[in-house]
Amino acid sequence: MTDAAPLLRLSGITKTYGRGQAAFQALKSIDLAVEAGDFVAIMGPSGSGKSTAMNILGCLDTPTGGSYEFRGVHVEALSRNQRALLRRRYLGFVFQGFNLLARTTALENVELPLIYRGERAGTRHAAARAALAQVGLKGWEHHTPGELSGGQQQRVAIARAIVTRPAVLLADEPTGNLDTRTSEEIMDLIGAFNREQGITVLMVTHEPDMAAYAKRIVRFLDGRVDSDRRSVEAA
């Protein structure tokens, strides 16, 4: 830990869905701080609140109460458009289901975030090619998802997530649809981006073997942080 403010901080975060007797409190006064360059695995049983917390951290949802600071900015006070700009500039996302456009080449899939940013075509092409090379897919630029294995599709998804050089990579069960060997390859890749480029990683997983790649494991239970520990290797 350093004396500087953390990259992101949740303070007293609550999230309630529904009203009255149908109300369900998914998060109950969550406190969580993450330093720049950390690699945090978020674990917990179904319904524990981990995915809700991840959606708030990723600016995909807003809390009912409490504060969320990203680089000192109170995210909960931002408008929908301002949150979208924050996502576009600072965050990258990797999902279990890859979320690639089926009829679009790997290169075009990776370019998408840069199109949203308004980058020129030449800049987009060069950055997307470089990102694909970083994930070991040089030469596969013009293949569609249907022509790629599951592991290759997830590599394309990671390239899409890091092409904008995000401060934070949010990965939601990134190995959930992959076999053991491919899962390890994907985790090696994510770990390398964390170590070598200083990208902060927040990863939801239910797999202890995958969580072991993280420097820190935060466990959720019944809408609260049940435990928060650093791995032996990172200590």
C-alpha positions as CSV (number, residue, x, y, z in Angstrom):
1,M,0.0,0.0,0.0
2,T,1.2,3.6,-0.7
3,D,0.4,6.9,0.8
4,A,-1.3,8.0,-2.5
5,A,-5.0,7.7,-3.0
6,P,-6.1,4.3,-4.4
7,L,-7.1,4.1,-8.1
8,L,-10.6,3.3,-7.1
9,R,-12.5,3.2,-3.8
10,L,-16.0,2.0,-2.8
11,S,-17.2,3.5,0.4
12,G,-20.4,2.3,2.1
13,I,-21.8,1.1,-1.3
14,T,-25.3,-0.3,-1.2
15,K,-27.4,-1.6,-4.1
16,T,-31.1,-2.4,-3.8
17,Y,-33.3,-3.8,-6.5
18,G,-37.1,-3.4,-6.4
19,R,-39.3,-1.6,-3.8
20,G,-41.3,-2.4,-0.8
21,Q,-41.7,-6.0,0.1
22,A,-40.1,-7.0,-3.2
23,A,-36.9,-5.1,-2.4
24,F,-33.7,-7.1,-2.5
25,Q,-30.4,-5.6,-1.1
26,A,-27.7,-7.0,-3.3
27,L,-24.9,-5.0,-1.7
28,K,-24.8,-4.0,2.0
29,S,-22.3,-1.2,2.8
30,I,-19.4,-2.4,0.8
31,D,-15.9,-0.9,1.4
32,L,-13.2,-1.7,-1.1
33,A,-10.1,0.1,-2.2
34,V,-7.8,-1.0,-5.1
35,E,-4.4,0.4,-5.8
36,A,-3.1,1.0,-9.3
37,G,-1.3,-2.1,-10.7
38,D,-3.1,-4.5,-8.4
39,F,-4.6,-7.8,-9.6
40,V,-7.8,-8.6,-7.6
41,A,-9.9,-11.8,-7.9
42,I,-13.4,-11.4,-6.7
43,M,-15.0,-14.6,-5.5
44,G,-18.2,-15.8,-3.9
45,P,-21.3,-18.0,-4.3
46,S,-24.1,-17.1,-6.7
47,G,-26.1,-14.2,-5.3
48,S,-23.2,-13.0,-3.1
49,G,-23.1,-9.6,-4.7
50,K,-19.8,-10.0,-6.6
51,S,-21.3,-9.4,-10.1
52,T,-23.3,-6.4,-8.8
53,A,-20.1,-4.9,-7.4
54,M,-18.3,-5.6,-10.7
55,N,-21.0,-3.8,-12.6
56,I,-20.7,-0.8,-10.4
57,L,-16.9,-0.8,-10.6
58,G,-17.2,-1.0,-14.4
59,C,-19.7,1.9,-14.5
60,L,-22.3,-0.4,-16.0
61,D,-24.6,0.2,-13.0
62,T,-25.0,2.8,-10.3
63,P,-25.2,2.2,-6.5
64,T,-28.3,3.0,-4.4
65,G,-26.1,4.5,-1.7
66,G,-22.5,5.2,-0.8
67,S,-19.7,6.6,-3.0
68,Y,-17.5,5.3,-5.7
69,E,-14.3,7.2,-6.4
70,F,-12.2,6.6,-9.5
71,R,-9.0,8.6,-9.5
72,G,-10.6,10.9,-6.9
73,V,-13.7,11.5,-9.1
74,H,-17.1,10.6,-7.6
75,V,-18.5,8.3,-10.2
76,E,-21.9,8.0,-8.6
77,A,-22.4,11.8,-9.2
78,L,-21.7,11.5,-13.0
79,S,-24.3,11.5,-15.7
80,R,-24.9,8.5,-17.9
81,N,-22.8,10.2,-20.7
82,Q,-20.0,11.0,-18.3
83,R,-19.9,7.4,-17.1
84,A,-19.8,6.2,-20.7
85,L,-16.8,8.5,-21.4
86,L,-15.0,7.1,-18.3
87,R,-15.6,3.5,-19.5
88,R,-14.4,4.4,-23.0
89,R,-11.2,6.1,-21.7
90,Y,-10.1,4.1,-18.7
91,L,-11.8,0.6,-18.7
92,G,-11.5,-2.6,-20.7
93,F,-13.9,-5.5,-20.4
94,V,-13.5,-9.3,-21.0
95,F,-16.6,-11.5,-20.6
96,Q,-17.1,-15.2,-20.3
97,G,-19.1,-15.3,-23.6
98,F,-16.5,-13.4,-25.6
99,N,-19.2,-11.0,-27.0
100,L,-17.6,-10.8,-30.4
101,L,-19.5,-9.8,-33.6
102,A,-20.0,-13.1,-35.5
103,R,-19.8,-11.8,-39.0
104,T,-16.9,-9.4,-38.3
105,T,-13.2,-10.2,-38.6
106,A,-10.9,-10.3,-35.6
107,L,-9.3,-7.0,-36.7
108,E,-12.7,-5.3,-37.0
109,N,-13.8,-6.6,-33.6
110,V,-10.7,-5.3,-31.9
111,E,-11.1,-1.9,-33.7
112,L,-14.6,-1.3,-32.2
113,P,-13.6,0.6,-29.1
114,L,-11.4,2.9,-31.2
115,I,-14.3,3.6,-33.6
116,Y,-16.3,4.7,-30.5
117,R,-13.4,7.0,-29.6
118,G,-13.5,8.5,-33.1
119,E,-10.0,7.4,-34.1
120,R,-8.9,7.6,-37.7
121,A,-9.0,4.4,-39.8
122,G,-5.2,4.2,-40.2
123,T,-4.7,4.6,-36.4
124,R,-7.4,2.0,-35.7
125,H,-5.9,-0.6,-38.0
126,A,-2.4,-0.2,-36.6
127,A,-3.5,-0.3,-33.0
128,A,-5.7,-3.4,-33.6
129,R,-3.0,-5.3,-35.4
130,A,-0.6,-4.5,-32.6
131,A,-3.1,-5.7,-30.0
132,L,-3.7,-8.9,-31.8
133,A,0.0,-9.5,-32.1
134,Q,0.3,-9.0,-28.3
135,V,-2.2,-11.8,-27.6
136,G,-0.5,-14.1,-30.1
137,L,-2.8,-13.8,-33.0
138,K,-0.6,-12.2,-35.7
139,G,-1.8,-13.6,-39.0
140,W,-5.3,-14.2,-37.8
141,E,-6.6,-10.6,-38.3
142,H,-9.1,-11.5,-41.1
143,H,-10.6,-14.6,-39.5
144,T,-14.2,-14.4,-38.2
145,P,-15.1,-15.8,-34.7
146,G,-16.6,-18.9,-36.4
147,E,-13.1,-19.7,-37.8
148,L,-11.4,-19.4,-34.4
149,S,-11.2,-21.8,-31.4
150,G,-12.7,-20.7,-28.0
151,G,-9.2,-19.8,-26.7
152,Q,-8.5,-17.7,-29.8
153,Q,-11.9,-15.9,-29.5
154,Q,-11.1,-15.0,-25.9
155,R,-7.7,-13.7,-27.1
156,V,-9.5,-11.5,-29.6
157,A,-11.7,-10.3,-26.7
158,I,-8.7,-9.5,-24.6
159,A,-7.1,-7.6,-27.6
160,R,-10.3,-5.6,-27.9
161,A,-10.1,-4.8,-24.2
162,I,-6.5,-3.6,-24.1
163,V,-6.4,-1.9,-27.5
164,T,-7.3,1.4,-25.8
165,R,-4.6,1.0,-23.2
166,P,-7.0,1.0,-20.3
167,A,-6.1,1.7,-16.7
168,V,-8.3,-1.1,-15.5
169,L,-9.2,-4.5,-17.1
170,L,-12.4,-6.0,-15.8
171,A,-12.8,-9.7,-16.5
172,D,-16.0,-11.5,-15.7
173,E,-15.4,-15.3,-15.6
174,P,-12.9,-15.0,-18.5
175,T,-12.1,-18.7,-18.5
176,G,-15.6,-20.0,-17.8
177,N,-16.1,-21.5,-21.3
178,L,-12.6,-22.8,-21.8
179,D,-10.8,-26.1,-21.0
180,T,-8.0,-26.2,-18.4
181,R,-5.0,-25.7,-20.7
182,T,-6.6,-22.9,-22.6
183,S,-7.7,-21.3,-19.3
184,E,-4.1,-21.3,-18.1
185,E,-2.9,-19.7,-21.3
186,I,-5.5,-16.9,-21.0
187,M,-4.6,-16.3,-17.3
188,D,-0.9,-16.2,-18.2
189,L,-1.8,-13.5,-20.8
190,I,-3.9,-11.4,-18.4
191,G,-1.2,-11.8,-15.7
192,A,1.5,-10.6,-18.2
193,F,-0.6,-7.4,-19.0
194,N,-0.8,-6.8,-15.2
195,R,2.9,-7.3,-14.6
196,E,4.5,-5.8,-17.7
197,Q,2.1,-3.0,-18.5
198,G,0.8,-2.2,-15.0
199,I,-2.8,-2.7,-16.0
200,T,-5.0,-3.0,-12.9
201,V,-7.0,-6.2,-13.1
202,L,-10.4,-6.9,-11.4
203,M,-11.6,-10.5,-12.2
204,V,-14.7,-12.3,-11.1
205,T,-14.2,-16.0,-10.9
206,H,-15.5,-19.1,-9.1
207,E,-12.4,-21.1,-9.9
208,P,-9.7,-21.2,-7.2
209,D,-7.1,-22.2,-9.7
210,M,-7.8,-19.1,-11.7
211,A,-8.0,-16.9,-8.6
212,A,-4.5,-18.1,-7.7
213,Y,-3.1,-15.9,-10.5
214,A,-4.3,-12.8,-8.6
215,K,-2.2,-10.8,-6.1
216,R,-5.3,-10.4,-3.9
217,I,-8.5,-12.4,-3.3
218,V,-11.7,-10.6,-2.1
219,R,-14.6,-13.0,-1.2
220,F,-18.2,-11.8,-1.1
221,L,-21.0,-13.4,0.9
222,D,-24.6,-12.2,1.3
223,G,-23.9,-8.8,-0.1
224,R,-20.8,-8.1,2.0
225,V,-17.1,-8.4,1.8
226,D,-16.4,-11.6,3.8
227,S,-12.7,-11.7,3.5
228,D,-9.9,-9.7,1.7
229,R,-6.4,-11.2,1.6
230,R,-3.2,-10.9,-0.4
231,S,-1.8,-14.1,-2.0
232,V,1.3,-15.6,-0.5
233,E,3.2,-14.9,-3.7
234,A,2.3,-11.2,-3.7
235,A,3.0,-10.7,0.0
